[in-house]
Amino acid sequence: MPPRSPGLAISTSNAGAEERPVLYADSEGQATLIGADLVEAITLIVVLPFWRDLAKGFAISELGSDLRVDHPDFDAERDRLLQALGLASLSEEEAAARLLAVAARTTPDYVPRVPDDDYLPYELLFPSGPV
């Protein structure tokens, strides 16, 4: 898989708001919501470190297998991190379903616009929504 450009995750609402979804935007002009709140966003990223590749149509099983070939201790490290952060454990399939569900909420309210390009909208990282 090709190297990725860095991205930015930001909370999209004012402090104290009831809902504070987290938006991921990259330097290539793609964006998506990655969590209904910061806790969910971190949980989904920890469980699915390959989450961006799901948008390219790769299967979870294929991505998980590739990850474990390169990082055989991934499951234990993930579980330790989730426990240290006090986050609930999820299966990769459940995490992917939650990611796709929150990503489907990106449009129309959370699509960022590029201020130096006549405020053109970012492309959706998950354009088709949930599968």
Residue pairs with C-beta under 8 A, 6 or more apart in sequence:
1 53
4 26
4 52
5 26
5 27
5 28
6 26
6 27
7 24
7 25
7 26
7 27
8 24
8 25
8 26
9 22
9 23
9 24
9 34
9 41
10 22
10 23
10 25
11 20
11 21
11 22
11 23
11 38
12 20
12 21
12 22
12 23
12 33
12 110
13 19
13 20
13 21
19 36
19 37
20 37
20 38
21 33
21 35
21 36
21 37
21 102
21 105
21 110
22 33
22 34
22 35
22 36
22 37
22 38
22 40
22 41
23 31
23 32
23 33
23 34
23 106
23 110
23 112
24 31
24 32
24 33
24 34
24 125
25 31
25 112
25 122
26 125
29 114
29 122
29 123
30 122
30 123
30 124
30 125
31 106
31 110
31 111
31 112
31 122
31 123
31 124
31 125
32 55
32 103
32 106
32 124
32 125
32 126
33 102
33 103
33 105
33 106
33 110
34 41
34 44
34 45
34 51
34 99
34 102
34 103
35 41
35 42
35 43
35 44
35 102
36 102
39 87
40 98
40 102
42 85
42 87
43 82
43 87
43 88
43 90
43 95
44 51
44 90
44 95
44 98
44 99
45 51
46 78
46 81
46 82
46 85
46 87
47 78
47 82
47 89
47 90
47 91
47 92
47 95
48 54
48 60
48 92
48 95
48 96
48 99
49 67
50 58
50 63
50 64
50 66
50 67
51 96
51 99
52 125
53 63
54 60
54 63
54 96
54 99
54 100
54 126
55 125
55 126
60 92
60 93
60 96
64 92
67 74
68 74
68 75
71 77
79 89
82 88
82 89
90 98
97 130
99 126
100 126
100 129
100 130
100 131
101 130
103 124
103 125
103 126
103 129
103 130
104 126
104 129
104 130
106 124
106 126
107 124
111 121
111 122
111 124
112 121
112 122
113 119
113 120
113 121
113 122
114 120
114 121
114 122
